[in-house]
C-alpha cells in the first residue's frame, strides 16, 4: 500500500455547521430542562435558582456551540492512491485509513436536517465492521461524485 503522506485533504461542506448548531440547540434545550429540574431540589430562593439556571444554561449553550466550530475545523477527508483517509475529533484526534480493496458498499443518506440543508452523509462498508467509515456534511452532488470515485478505486461499478 502506498504511503498517503502527500494526499490533499478536503474539508466537509461549511453548511454542516448549521446542522450541528441546530442539533446542539436541541441538546441545549434538553440540558436546560434537566438543569432547571435539578435546581428545584436545591434549598434556594426562586431568584437565586433562576440566576443559577440562567448561568448554567448560558455555559452549556456556549460550550456546545464552541464544540461545533472545533468539530468542523478538524473534520477532513482525502482520497489517497490506495486508501480513503479521514481526520476528525474534538478531544481525541483520529486519523483513519480505509483501503479501497476492502470496500464492499458505499451508501449515501440524508436525515431531515441534511435534506433541508442540501447535505448528505457518505458511509463506506468494508469487509471488517471495525474499518467502516462515514463522512458527514457533504454537498449532495459532491457526495454522489465521491461515492462514484471510491467505487471506481475499489474496482466496483456504481451498481454495487
C-alpha positions as CSV (number, residue, x, y, z in Angstrom):
1,X,0.0,0.0,0.0
2,X,1.4,3.4,-0.9
3,X,2.0,5.8,1.9
4,X,-0.6,8.7,1.6
5,X,1.6,11.4,3.1
6,X,1.1,13.8,0.2
7,X,-2.6,13.3,-0.1
8,X,-4.6,16.6,-0.2
9,X,-7.2,16.8,2.5
10,X,-10.7,18.2,1.8
11,X,-12.9,20.0,4.4
12,X,-16.5,19.0,4.6
13,X,-19.2,21.4,3.5
14,X,-19.4,24.5,5.8
15,X,-23.3,24.1,5.8
16,X,-22.8,21.2,8.2
17,X,-22.0,23.7,10.9
18,X,-25.6,24.9,10.7
19,X,-26.8,21.3,11.0
20,X,-24.6,20.7,14.0
21,X,-25.7,24.0,15.6
22,X,-29.3,23.1,15.3
23,X,-28.6,19.7,16.8
24,X,-26.6,21.4,19.6
25,X,-29.6,23.7,20.2
26,X,-31.8,20.7,20.7
27,X,-29.3,19.2,23.1
28,X,-29.1,22.5,24.9
29,X,-32.8,22.7,25.4
30,X,-32.8,19.2,27.0
31,X,-29.9,20.1,29.2
32,X,-31.6,23.4,30.2
33,X,-34.7,21.4,31.3
34,X,-32.6,18.9,33.3
35,X,-30.6,21.7,35.0
36,X,-33.8,23.6,35.8
37,X,-35.4,20.4,37.3
38,X,-32.2,19.9,39.2
39,X,-32.3,23.4,40.6
40,X,-35.7,22.7,42.1
41,X,-34.2,20.3,44.7
42,X,-31.7,22.9,45.9
43,X,-32.8,24.8,49.1
44,X,-32.5,28.2,47.4
45,X,-34.9,31.1,46.8
46,X,-36.5,31.3,43.4
47,X,-34.4,34.4,42.5
48,X,-31.2,32.5,43.2
49,X,-32.4,29.4,41.4
50,X,-33.3,31.4,38.3
51,X,-29.9,33.2,38.2
52,X,-28.1,29.9,38.7
53,X,-30.2,28.3,36.0
54,X,-29.5,31.1,33.5
55,X,-25.7,30.9,34.2
56,X,-25.7,27.1,33.7
57,X,-27.8,27.4,30.6
58,X,-25.5,30.0,29.1
59,X,-22.4,28.0,29.8
60,X,-24.0,24.9,28.3
61,X,-25.1,26.8,25.1
62,X,-21.7,28.5,24.6
63,X,-19.8,25.2,25.2
64,X,-21.9,23.3,22.7
65,X,-21.7,26.0,20.1
66,X,-17.9,26.2,20.5
67,X,-17.7,22.4,20.1
68,X,-19.4,22.8,16.7
69,X,-16.7,25.2,15.5
70,X,-13.9,22.9,16.7
71,X,-15.6,19.8,15.3
72,X,-15.9,21.4,11.9
73,X,-12.3,22.7,11.9
74,X,-10.8,19.2,12.4
75,X,-13.1,17.2,10.0
76,X,-11.2,16.4,6.8
77,X,-11.0,13.6,4.3
78,X,-8.7,12.7,1.4
79,X,-8.6,10.2,-1.4
80,X,-5.2,8.6,-1.4
81,X,-3.9,6.3,-4.1
82,X,-4.9,3.2,-2.2
83,X,-6.8,4.4,0.9
84,X,-9.6,6.8,2.0
85,X,-8.2,9.0,4.8
86,X,-10.4,10.5,7.5
87,X,-9.2,13.0,10.1
88,X,-11.5,14.2,12.8
89,X,-12.0,14.6,16.5
90,X,-12.5,17.3,19.1
91,X,-11.0,15.7,22.3
92,X,-9.2,12.8,20.6
93,X,-7.9,13.5,17.1
94,X,-8.3,10.4,14.9
95,X,-6.7,9.6,11.5
96,X,-8.1,6.5,9.9
97,X,-7.3,4.9,6.6
98,X,-9.7,2.6,4.8
99,X,-8.1,0.6,2.0
100,X,-10.2,0.7,-1.2
101,X,-9.7,-3.1,-1.7
102,X,-11.8,-3.7,1.5
103,X,-14.7,-1.5,0.3
104,X,-17.8,-3.6,-0.2
105,X,-20.5,-0.9,-0.3
106,X,-20.8,2.9,-0.3
107,X,-24.1,4.4,0.9
108,X,-25.3,8.0,0.7
109,X,-28.0,9.0,3.1
110,X,-29.8,12.1,4.4
111,X,-31.7,12.9,7.6
112,X,-34.3,15.7,7.8
113,X,-31.9,18.5,8.6
114,X,-29.4,17.3,6.0
115,X,-32.2,17.2,3.4
116,X,-33.2,20.7,4.3
117,X,-29.6,22.0,4.0
118,X,-28.8,20.1,0.8
119,X,-26.2,17.8,2.6
120,X,-25.6,14.1,2.6
121,X,-23.6,11.6,4.6
122,X,-21.4,9.0,2.9
123,X,-21.0,5.7,4.6
124,X,-18.4,3.1,3.5
125,X,-18.9,-0.5,4.5
126,X,-15.9,-2.8,4.4
127,X,-15.1,-6.4,4.8
128,X,-14.5,-5.7,8.5
129,X,-17.0,-3.9,10.7
130,X,-14.2,-2.2,12.5
131,X,-13.0,-0.4,9.4
132,X,-16.3,1.0,8.3
133,X,-16.1,4.8,7.7
134,X,-18.6,7.7,7.5
135,X,-18.2,11.3,6.2
136,X,-20.9,13.7,7.3
137,X,-21.7,17.1,5.8
138,X,-21.1,16.6,2.1
139,X,-22.8,18.6,-0.6
140,X,-25.4,16.4,-2.2
141,X,-23.7,16.4,-5.6
142,X,-20.2,16.1,-4.1
143,X,-21.4,13.0,-2.1
144,X,-22.6,11.2,-5.2
145,X,-19.3,12.1,-7.1
146,X,-17.2,10.9,-4.1
147,X,-19.2,7.7,-4.0
148,X,-18.5,7.0,-7.6
149,X,-14.8,7.8,-7.2
150,X,-14.5,5.4,-4.2
151,X,-16.3,2.6,-6.0
152,X,-14.1,3.2,-9.1
153,X,-10.9,3.0,-7.0
154,X,-12.3,-0.1,-5.2
155,X,-12.7,-1.8,-8.6
156,X,-16.5,-1.9,-8.4
157,X,-19.0,0.0,-10.5
158,X,-21.7,2.3,-9.2
159,X,-24.3,-0.5,-9.2
160,X,-22.7,-2.2,-6.1
